[in-house]
Amino acid sequence: MRFAFPQWRGFEAAPEGHLLDQLVDLSGPMGIAYERSVGFHKNFHVHDRTMVVLPRGSCVVKVSTEGSRAAYAVDDSSLLIVPSGVKHDDESLTSIFDTLALFPAASLLDQVARDERIAISQVQTVVSRCKKLSRSPWLEQLLQEYFFVRVVSRRGSVQTRAFLERQILVELLASALARRKAAEPGRPAMSGDSVTSRALRYIESNLFSKIPLETIARQAFASSSTLLRHFQRDTGKSPYGYIKIRRLEEARRLLETGTQPVGDVAMLVGYENFGSFSTAFKNHFGKPPSSFQPRPNRPRTRTKP
C-alpha cells in the first residue's frame, strides 16, 4: 500500500516508521491529520496553523520543540496545543502510533471567540505557546463523534462537521481559560442517538485498544447491563463478539494489502498471542491467515508454437 503525502506545510515528507493509514485534509476551516503506524518519528518541521495533538487508545506521543528544548508526553487523557510556526518533532513512545491532530484556521478561532464572547486577545494567548491540557469528558465525547464522522464513516454532512468543530473549540478554549461554562460531562453529543449507536461509535474509534465493557457503557451513557441488552437486541452480538469480528475483518484487509507479515497484523489488531489470532481467524473465515496474503507474481513461461 502506498500513500501520497500531501504537500501542505509540515506534511511534505513521510515520517519514519511503517505507515498504515493516513488522512490529511487542511482545505477547510478545521484541518485534520490522522495517522496510524508501527513506530513513528517525524523530524523537526512547522505548520502554518495551530495544531492540537490528540493521541488515541494506548498511544503516547512525545512532542519536542526546537530552541527551548521543551518536551511534552501526551496520551489519550490529554492534548497539546502547538502554535503555528513553532518548529517541533513528533515521536511515538509506544509501538503503535495512533494520533489525530486538528488544525483550526485563525478565522474559525476568531468566530468561536466572538460567538462565545471571549476576547480575541485571550484566544491568541492560548494559541501563542505550547500548552498541555487534560481532556474533559465532554471534549472526549465530542472527539469520538468527530472521529467517527470525519475518519471512520467519512460521510458526515457539512452541518454535522461544523457543529462538532465549533463545540470542540468551545470546550478546548473553556478548558484552556478555566471556563467550565461550556463543559457538560455526561451529555450525549447528539439528540436521538441510541445506546447501541453511541457504543458502536466508541468501539470503532478504539477498535484495536483494550476497552473494558464498563468503559464502553460509560461512553454510551448507560449501565453495563443496559448496554448488553440494547447491543444484543440491535446487533445480534455482544460488544466483545462484535469487536472480535471487526478486528478479524480489519486483519483480513491488512493481510490482503501485503504490507505486513501475519505476526505483525495479529499484534496490530489487538492480539497478543499469535496462536489465538490464527485459531480465531480460521474459525471465522474458514482459512488460515496466510491464505489471504498476496502471492508474488510468477514469471510467465512462453509456450512453444
C-alpha positions, 0 to 999 in steps of 0.5 A: 500500500502506498500513500501520497503525502500531501504537500501542505506545510509540515506534511511534505515528507513521510515520517519514519516508521511503517505507515498504515493509514493516513488522512490529511485534509487542511482545505477547510476551516478545521484541518485534520491529520490522522495517522496510524503506524508501527513506530513513528518519528517525524523530524523537526518541521512547522505548520502554518496553523495551530495544531492540537495533538490528540493521541488515541487508545494506548498511544503516547506521543512525545512532542519536542520543540526546537530552541527551548528544548521543551518536551511534552508526553501526551496520551489519550487523557490529554492534548497539546496545543502547538502554535503555528510556526513553532518548529517541533518533532513528533515521536511515538513512545509506544509501538503503535502510533495512533494520533489525530491532530486538528488544525483550526484556521485563525478565522474559525478561532476568531468566530468561536471567540466572538460567538462565545464572547471571549476576547480575541486577545485571550484566544491568541494567548492560548494559541501563542505557546505550547500548552498541555491540557487534560481532556474533559469528558465532554471534549472526549465525547465530542472527539469520538463523534468527530472521529467517527464522522470525519475518519471512520464513516467519512460521510458526515454532512457539512452541518454535522462537521461544523457543529462538532468543530465549533463545540470542540473549540468551545470546550478546548478554549473553556478548558484552556481559560478555566471556563467550565461554562461550556463543559457538560460531562455526561451529555450525549453529543447528539439528540436521538442517538441510541445506546447501541449507536453511541457504543458502536461509535466508541468501539470503532474509534478504539477498535484495536485498544483494550476497552473494558465493557464498563468503559464502553457503557460509560461512553454510551451513557448507560449501565453495563447491563443496559448496554448488553441488552440494547447491543444484543437486541440491535446487533445480534452480538455482544460488544466483545463478539462484535469487536472480535469480528471487526478486528478479524475483518480489519486483519483480513484487509491488512493481510490482503494489502501485503504490507505486513507479515501475519505476526505483525497484523495479529499484534496490530489488531489487538492480539497478543498471542499469535496462536489465538489470532490464527485459531480465531481467524480460521474459525471465522473465515474458514482459512488460515491467515496466510491464505489471504496474503498476496502471492508474488507474481510468477514469471510467465513461461512462453509456450512453444508454437 
